[in-house]
Amino acid sequence: MIFVRTGPRFLFLRTEAEAKLREKLVEVLQGKIMSFTEAMEIAGEANTIVLVTPPDSRQVSAADREVVLLPVGSSVTLSRLFNTEVGKIISRAELGPGMLVQRVPRDGQKVIETVQDYYGAEKLELGNAVSQGEADDTVIVFTDRPVSRPIRVDEVLSVLLVKRQVPEMYRELRQEAVRYFTVGLESGQWHEVRINIYDVDEQYEIHYRRLVQALEDLEAGLILGETWTRDHALALFSVVAYQVRLFTTLEPLELKQVLLGLEYNAQGFRFVDLDLYYRRRKVERGDIIKNLPKDVRGYGMYFREQLFSRLSKECGEKISQLEEGKNS
């Protein structure tokens, strides 16, 4: 699991010719002009978000500005700008704060407050934090979603501005991230569970890969071990299963719903059994079904749609491709 990662770098360029500079950034550096929110939702760690401002000030919130998203880092951006004619229309260039994205549990306010108190950080709106932060500051964005992919602005729980440089903050938060996450868990603990894969067609590898794809995309936990096992479901009768031991932050009922989504194919046909065991007890599908809305019809498609709505597009496509391989 990834608990903390870096974000894009921010660069403020001051000029009298704002529109012309934006056009040049597109022409020379293959930039894309968009809103601040759009840029934040697609920018990666290797990108630079450029805010073009008048010569006298940058105090307007970044959220209210049109920005240019560049496919290169801030150092490369600056060197290319000042080695071309574009540099002639820039009166001043300033690096904005660095950014870190940290994952916390649901209702992770305890973690956010702990970090805020320890570092004497200031809680701000995202646009204001970017505008007010300096080159030696760090903006920390907190979310309860997996941080291995871009985070939508509406998935941001809170934003802190810390008067410390990104490398130092990244090193410290990376060392403490697991502890912070554990402290923020409602139950205060991780769950060790067993997942048994049963398939009468013996396509265990395909279903194992589907399971791992989903768990990794959801950043659901750490696989502790795998083995073949026999499940004695009835007296004098046993079936073979492939067992995965998982250390997870998901509550057993939530994980069971994920597994139910993987039991059904795109046509709503149940083509594998994925049983979940927690503390030597099997988590039953009935524990999930009894809490579903009364108007739900066709449990298979419902669980699958719920799961795929949580997965990234890329992960969903990989799982579908694996299923096509099984059906061919």
Secondary structure, 3 states (H helix, E strand, C coil): CCCEEECCEEEEEECCCHHHHHHHHHHHHCCEEEEHHHHHHHCCCCCEEEEEECCCCCCCCHHHCEEEEECCCHHHHHHHHHCCHHHHHCCEEEECCEEEEEECCCCCHHHHHHHHHHHCCEECCHHHHHHHCCCCCEEEEEECCCCCCCCCHHHEEEEEEECCCHHHHHHHHHHHHHHHHHHHCCCCCCEEEEEEEECCCCCHHHHHHHHHHHHHHCCCEEEEEEEEEEEEEECCEEEEEEEEEEEECCCHHHHHHHHHHHHECCCCCECCEEEEEECCEEECCHHHHCCCCCCCCCHHHHHHHHHHHHCCHHHHHHHHHHHHHHHC
